[in-house]
Amino acid sequence: MKIAPTSPVRISVVVPLYRCEPCIAELYRRLVKSLEALTPSFEIVLVNDASPDGDWGLVREIANRDARVKAISLSRNFGQHYALSAGLDYASGDWVVVMDGDLQDPPEEIAKLYAKALEGHDIVFGRKPVRSDSLFKRAASRSFTRILGFLMDEKLDNSVTHFSIVSRDVVRNLRQFNERNRSYAFLLRWLGFDVAYVDVAHLPRHAGASGYTLGKLFRLASELVVSQSDKPLRLSINFGFVVAFLALGYGMFMVFRYFFQGTPVPGWTSLIASIYFLGGLGFVALGVVGLYIGRIFEETKRRPLYVIKESINLAPMRQAEQVRELRPVPSQDAGSEYVPPAAQQIESL
């Protein structure tokens, strides 16, 4: 017999999944146990980001026997933050928890986030003072955070991730963002709601390996910097001025030595080296500008952020194969149901 949902939903938990097949059954069991201790009215939104493993088969099986589980399968691998956007668009709880599916974010810690939120905070981030990663990964994470903070002119805390809980008002405003380059944590900070932090545990991955390679992390970092800050452009301009003034000073020094000291100008080696050096810097600057132009090009396409291939236990949607356009979010007293702005539903069960 299928477990029926209860309404209105008090807590929604959004979990993007990619190569999490060994974790899903244990994740579901621990989520249900933890949420039932907090409220009888909850839902779990599992988003399969086109995992090549058997993630969707397990998720479909769970959703078919428990209506409190909303299951979404994307048509291809869009990326973690796009999968999060899909889950947030269909989460209906007064409070929405976002967490990873590899059980490094313990479901039992949701109680801490929820208790802190009830103190009057709209956004509560989980802070992980002790991380269960390898020494190399922790060192790389600290270095990356420092560099990212410098480029974005923000003070970033390496121990804070997107394991968090947010209010319904935050989700409602977050849905208005339709930009391509997305970072859940940075968008939350931009909104300006009251933010709090609470220490949570960070466990080793339950099973399997992370889908993030070094190349993917580097690409994600570059996209994050380009989408959130123009400091690389300003650094390029400043460095250009510094090089120009140094070149001018060196040229004046050479002229002085030639006319007043009779010292001949050195040969072509230094000149050729300088030309190649400045030419390389020019290509770097063009590359930085190209990244920003590429982001503008992506934004002008206005494509959906994600495409849903299959879904279970979702509320009735518009006609299939209809692209949702960005529009103002209805007010709470409008009496109309919210329709996600950036999805295309091609099949709904």
N, C-alpha and C positions, 0 to 999 in steps of 0.2 A: 504494500500500500504506500502510495506516494505521500511524503510529508508535506502538509499544506503550509503556505506562508501566512504570516500574520501582518496586519497593517494597523496603523501606520508604522513604517519601519523606523526604528530608533537608531540602529548602527548598521552601516554598510561597510564591508571590507572589500577593497579592490585589489586583486592580485594578478599582475601580468605573468604569463607563463611562457618559458622557452627552455626546452631541454630539462624539464622538471619532472619527468615521468616517475622517477623513483620516490619523489617527495609528495606527490599529490594526495595519495590516500592518507598519509600521516598528517599532512597539512590540513585537510578537511576535518579529520577527527579532532585535532587539537583546536582548530578554529571553532568548531561547534561547541566543544566542551568549554572553552574560554568565554564565548559569547553568551551561552546559556546561563553562565554565572553572573552576567551583567544585566541582561535584558531578555525577555522571551520574544521580543520583536527585532529580528535582525535578518540580514541577507548577506550572501557572499557572492561577489562578482568575479568570476574567473575568466580571464581573457587569454586565449591561446594565440600567441603571435606567430602563427604558422610554424610551429615547432615540427622538425622532421621526425621526431620520436613519436611515441604513442600518447602524448599529452592529451590530445583531443578525445581519444577513445575513452580514457579514464574520466575526463571532465564530463563527457556526454553521459556516461553511466551514472555518475553521481547526481547530475542535474535531473535526470529522468526519474530518480527515486526521491529527490528532495527539492521541492519547489522553492525552497529558500535560497537555492543556488541558481544564479543567473549565469549562463554559459555563453560565451561569445568566441567565435573562431574567425580570425581575420584571413583575408584571401591570400596574403603573402606576408613575409616578415617585414613589417613596417618599422620596428624598433620599439624599445621599451617605453619611451615617453609617449609614443603614439598609441601603444596598447593601453597605457594609463589613461590617456584621453578618452579612449573608447569606454573603458570601465567607468570613468567619472561621468560620462554622458548618460549612462544608464543606472547609476547609483541613485537610490531614492531615499536614503536615510537622513535623519536629522544630523547625524555625525558620520563622516566618511573616513575610514582608515585606509591608508595606502601602505603596502608592504611587499617584500619580495616573496617569491614562491619557493625558495630553496631552504627555508626554515632557519636561515641565519638571523632573521627577525623572528623571535619567539612569539607565537600567538598569545602566550600567557602575559606578555608585557603590554598588551592592549589595555588591560585594566589600569595600568599606570597612566597611559596617555589619556584615557577617558576620565579618570579622576582629576587629572590636572586641567583638562578642558572644562569640566564642570565648575572649576573655580572662577570661570569668567573669561577664558581665553578662546579666541576663534581658531587659532592655529597652535598646535603643540607638536614639536619635533622630538623624536627620540635621539638622545645623545649617547654615543657609545664610547665611554672613557677607556674601555679595554676592548681591543679588536682581536678576533681570533684568526687573523690572517698571518701569512708568512712574514718574516722580517723584511724581505725584499719588497713585498707588496705594501707593507705599512710605510716603509721609507719612501717608496715611489708615490704613495698617496699623499704623504706630507709635503713632498717636493712639488707635486702637481698642484696641490691646494694653495701653496704659497705663491707659485708662479701665476696661477689663475687669479688669485686675489690681487696681485700686483697689476695684472693686465686689466682687471675689471674695476680697479679702485675701490675694492670692498675688503673688509676684514672677514675672512672665511674661517670657519671652524671645521677642521678635518674630522672631528668626531661626530658631526651631524650629517645624517643622510636623509633620504626621503621617507623613512619609516615615520609616519605622522598620522595625526587625526585633525580634521578640519570641520568647521561648521557648515551647515547647509548654505548660509549666505556666502561663504567663501567659494564653495563649489559653483553656486549660481553665477558668481562674477567670473570665476575661472573659465567657465564655458564660453565666455565671450571672446577669449583669445583664439584666434584662428591662424596664428603665425606658424610657419613651417619648422623653424628651429626652436625646439621646445626643451625646457628644463623645468620639471615640476617644482623643485625647491626654489629656484630663482623666480619663477612666476608667482609663487606664494609670497615671497618677500616683497616683490614689487607691488602687490595689492595693498599692502600697508595696514592690514588688520593686526590686532593684538597677538603677538607671538610669545610663546613660552617654550621652555625646554625641560625635559625630564630624562634622567639617566636610565638607560635600558641595557639589557644584556645583549651580547653579540656572540652567537654560537658558530661553530664550524658548520660548513655546508653539510646538510643531512646526507646527500648522496650526489654523485655526478660531479661535473666540472662546470665552471662559469663559461657562459657564451661570449664573454668579453675578451678579445685578444688585445695585445698591445697596440696593434694597428687601429682597431675599433675605438679604443680608449683615446688615442691621439686624435682621431678624426672627430670624436665627440667633443673633445676639449677645444679643438680649433673652431668647430661650429658654435660652441657655447660662447667663446670669446667674441666671435664675429657678431653673433646675434645680440649680445648683451652690452658691448662696449665698443667705442671708436678709438680707444687708446692706442692700438697698434698703428693706426693712421697718424695719430698725433706724435707717437714716438718716431715714426718714419720721417715726418716733417722736421722734427727737432734734430734728428741725427743728420738730415740733409743740410740743415743750417750749420751744424757743428763742422761737418766735413768741408763745406764751402768756405767758412771762416778760416779753418786750418790751411786749406789750399791757398787762400788769398794771402794769409800771413807768410806761408812758405815762399810763395811767388815774390812777395815784396822783399823777403830776406835774400833770395837769390839775386834780385835786381840790385840790391844794395851792395852785395859782395862783388858783383861783376863791375859796377861802375866806380865804387869807392875803394875796393880792396884789390881789384884786378884779378879776382879768382874766377877761373873759367867755370862755366856751367857743366855739371857732371853729364855723363853720357846718357844713352837712351834707356838703359836698364830700369832706372827708377821711374822714368816716364811711362814705359810700357806697363810696369807693375802697378803704377797708380791708375792707369786707364782700365786695366782688368779689374782692379779692386772696386773702382767706382762703377764700372759696368755691372759687376756682380751685385753691388748694392742697389743699382737701378732695377735689375730684374727682381730682386727680393721685394722692393717697394711696389713694383707692378703686380707681383703675385699677391701681395696683401690687398691692394686695390681690387684685384680680380676676384678675391674671395668675397668682398663686399658686393661687388657687382653681381656675382653668381647668386648670392643670397637674395638680392633684389629680383633677379630673374625668376628664382623659385617662387617668391611671394606673388609675383604678377600672374602666375598660372592659375592661382586660386583653385587648386585641385583639392579633393577631400583629404582630410588628414589620415583617414583609414577607410577600408572597405570591409564590410562584414560579409563573410561567406555563409556562415551558418550560426544560428542562435537558438537557445532553449530558455524558456521561462521569462522572456522579455515581454514588456507591455506591448500592446498592439501599436504598430508603427504605420507610417504612411505607405503608399504603394511601393512595391519593390522596384529596385533600380532607379530610385529617385534621389538625386543629390540634394542634400540639405544646404541651404544658403545661410550665410551669417546674417543675423538680424537681432534686434534688441531682445533681451531676456524678459519674459513676462513677469510682472510683479506677483507677489505671493497671493494677493487678493484678486487676481485677474480671473481666476476660475478656469484657466485653460492649462492643458498639459504641456509641459516643456518638450520641444522636439530638438534633439541634438543638432548643432549647426554644421557639423563637418563629417557626417558619415554617409555612406551609401549602402543601403540594405538590399542585398540581392537574393537572400533567402532567409526566411524566418520560420522556425518550427513552432 
